[in-house]
Amino acid sequence: SAHTLSYLGRVLQALGDFTAAEAALRQSLDLAREMNYHFGSGLALDALGELAYARGDYPQARSFFAESAALFREMGDSHRLARTLNHQGMTALALTQPLEAQETFQAALTLALAGGLTPIALSAAAGLAALHVHTQGHPQALELVRFILRQPVVHPETRALAERLQKE
């Protein structure tokens, strides 16, 4: 099914096999689109965005994330939308688009707080801290990073980002 292929793609990416991961994710996307299964399409597009980001192809990642976010927004799935917006924010940072990064992290934070999605809210906060460090060297960014690192429910990638920012 589209779901199984999407998760297989994520596992293959985690194992470092980007070629097989992309094949599984594109197959997942094709199947989901064929069935008009927007949720499955949104998941596959988000995963393809993460893969493109990992490869350093930020324009491609931005395109996948934008399409995924549009589907989740249309479905009213604020959980998946907030997560995808965080991915979009990191991509905007990589493309040196601070305004876009600010807007997407703020939107993700608002959705996550409204939905009680603490780990996603912390990811958005870490993204905002990264934005401040890279644009202004904001002194409050360090306080925010330390706050994030004290939280028990932090995604591993958020913790890694916060640790990197603390060193910077």
N, C-alpha and C positions, 0 to 999 in steps of 0.2 A: 504494500500500500504506500501511498504518498508519505504518510507519517514514518513508517519504518525506514524508507529510503532517506528521509530527512535526518533521522537520528543516526542512521548508518554513516551518512555524510559527515555529520559532526564528530562521530567517533574516529572516522578515517582522518579527518583534519587534526584531531587531537594526537593521533599517532604519527602525524607528519606526512601522510600520503595525500598531498594536495590534489594530485591528478585524479586518483580514485574518488576522493571526496567530492571534487567538482562534478565528476560523472554521475555519482549517486544523487547529488543535490539537483543537478539539471534534470535528471530523470524524475525525481520527486516533483519538481516544479511543473514539468510537462504533464505528468499524471494528474496533479491537482488542478491544473488549468483545464485539462480535458474533461474533468468531472465537475468543473465550475465550483471547486472547493476552495473558497477564499482563505479560510484559516490555514489550510495546508500550503497554499501559495505564499501566504505571508511568512510562514515559518521557513519555507525553502529559500525565499528571497532574503530573509534576515541572515540565514546561515551562509548563503552565497556572498552576502555583503561582508560577513566576518572573514570568510575565506579570502576575498579580494583584499580586505584590510591587512590580513596576515601576510599576504604576498607584497604588500606595499602599493597596490593598485588602488589608490584612494579615490580617483574619479569614478571608477567602476563600483567601488564599495558604496560611495555616496548615492549612486543611481539605484543600486539594489535596496539600500536602506530606505530611500525616499518612496520607492514603490511598495515596499513592505509596510511602512508607516501609513501610507494612504489606505491600504487594505484594512489594517487593524483599526484605523480611525473610522472608516466606513462601517465596520462591524461593531464599533463601540467597545472594542476589547482594550480597555485602558491598561491592563497589565502588560500585554505584549507590545502595545504602542509605546509605553514608557520605556520598556527595555530597548526597543528598536531606536527610540529617540536618543537614548544614551549612546548607542553605537554610532548613530548619525553625528552626535556631538563630538565624539572622539575623532571621527573622520574629518569633521570641519576643522578641528584643532590641527590635525595632520596636514590639512590643505591651507593652513593659516587663514582661516575664515572666522575671526573671533566673534563677529556679530552672530553668525549662524550657530556657532558653538554655544554662545550665551543663550540664544533663544531656545535651542533644542534641549539643553540641560535644564533650563528653567521650566520648560513645558513638561519634561520627564519628572522633575522634582515635584511639581504641582500635582500631576496625575498620581505619582507614587504615594505622596502624603495623603491625598484624598482617599486612596484605596488601601491604605495601611500596609503598603508594600515596602517595608523598611530596607531590605537589602538593595532594592532598586533606587530608593531615595538616597541611600548612602553612595551608590554608584554615581548618581547625578551630582551629589555634593562633591565627590572626588573629582568629577569632570570640571565643575566650576572652580575648584581649588587649582586644578592644572591650568585652566584658562587664566586665572589671576597670576599664577607663578610665571607663566610664559608671556603675559602681556604687561603686567605692572609690577611683578615681584611683590604683590600685595602681602603685607605683614600678617593680616588675619587668615591668610591661606594656611599658614603653619598651624594655627590654632584649630582650624577646620580639619586639617589632616590628622592632627593628634586625636581629635574627637573621633574621627572615623576609625582610627586604629584601636581605640578603646572599645568599640562596639563588638558584641559577640556574633552578630549575624551579618557578616560582610562577605560578599562574593570573593573568591580567591583572586580574581583579576583586579577587583577594586582594592583589596589589601595590597597587592603588588604595586599598583599605581600609587597608592598613598605612601607606601614605604619608599618608593623612588622619589616622590615629591618631597618627603621629609629630608632625604639626603641632599636633594638640590637646594 
